[in-house]
Amino acid sequence: MEILDSKKFRTKAKGELFGGYLFYGEEEYLKRNSLSEARKSVFPDGPDTFNHIRLDAENFSIEALENAIMALPVFAEKKLIEIHSLNLKSMKDKATEELCNTLAMLEESRDTVLILYTVPEEFDAGEVKKPSKQFKSLSEVVCPVHFEKQSRDMLAKWVSRHFTHNKIVCNLDMSYALMDRCGTDMFALVSETDKLSAYILSQGRDTLTREDIELLATKTKEIGAFDFSNAILARDTDKAFYILSSYEAEDKSGKEVNLTLGSLISIFRTLCRIAIFAETGMQEREIAKELKINEYRCSLYRKALGRRTSSDIERILELCAETDRLLKNGYPNGYALLSRLIIEASR
C-alpha cells in the first residue's frame, strides 16, 4: 500500500488522475490546495457544473454514491466526485464494508476521479505503524494521501519560497520572525506573505525586513485562542463570550472567524492527544517528547484539561467540525456559529 504525501499527489495531478483518493491528516491548507489541483486536473478549462458531483453528510447515501460513480460524464472525458463531512468515526463495520464495496466500483470506472475528503474529527487513520482497521479497509479501494502537520523548519522554507514566488527576498530568519508574530497557521501565513509582498513592491524594494513585519503583519491570535479554549473547557461561558465579542469587534472584514475557529481546532486536537496519552499513564516529559513540544507548554495544556477526558475533547472537536462544515457551506454569520459552539460545549 502506497501512501502519497501532498507533494506526490500534486505531481500526480499534473499528469492524469483516475480512481479514488482518501485525503486525511491535520494540514488543512495543503489538503485544500491539493483538492484545488485535482479540480484543475479534471476540469482544465474551468468549472464544470454537470460533471462535478459533491456529496456530504446531508445528501450522502450508498445509493447516491453508486449512481454518481455509474453516471457517464456529460460531454467530457471525466467527472469528479467529492465526498465531504462524512463522519467515518461513527460508521459501523457493516456500513464501512458497504462503503468500501461501492468505492471498489471505481476500478472499472476510468472516467471518474473521487476525493474522499476527511478531517481528524471525522476519521481516525491510526498511527503509521498501527493504522486503524477502517483505514486499512479504505486503503484497499482508494489511494491514501496524508497531509501531515508541517514543522516550523518546513514552514520557514515554505514561507521563503512563497516570498520568492512573489519576487521578494526572504531569508529563513525573516520567515521565523514572521511565524513568531503571526503563528504557524498556513492560511494566515499566505495572507500575510501576500500582503507584505504587495507593500514591499509598492515601496520599490525587493527584500523583506523585520521592520516590515512589525509594521504590517497581524499579531497571532494563538494566545487569545488558548484563553478562549480554556474558558470553553472550564464551562466559563461569560469569559468565552467576552473573548468572542472582542474578536468580533476587532474583525472589521468579518473574515477572521475562520482563523479563530482554526486556532481552536488546533488547540483542541493537541489537548485531545495529550489527554489520550495521559490516560495511558504517560508522564508530561514523555508526552512532550512524543508531540514534539516543550515541557512547559505541555504542562499548560495538562493544567487546562483539568478533569476533562479525551472523550470530552472529542465531543468538542465534533462540535468544531460541524461549525467548520457550516462555515464552508456559506453560513452568513460565523460568530453566531461560534456562540452556539460555546453553549453546546458547556453542557
Summary of the structure (lengths in Angstrom):
residues: 347
radius of gyration: 21.4
end to end distance: 42.5
largest distance: 62.9
contacts: 1043
relative contact order: 0.09
helix: 59%
strand: 10%
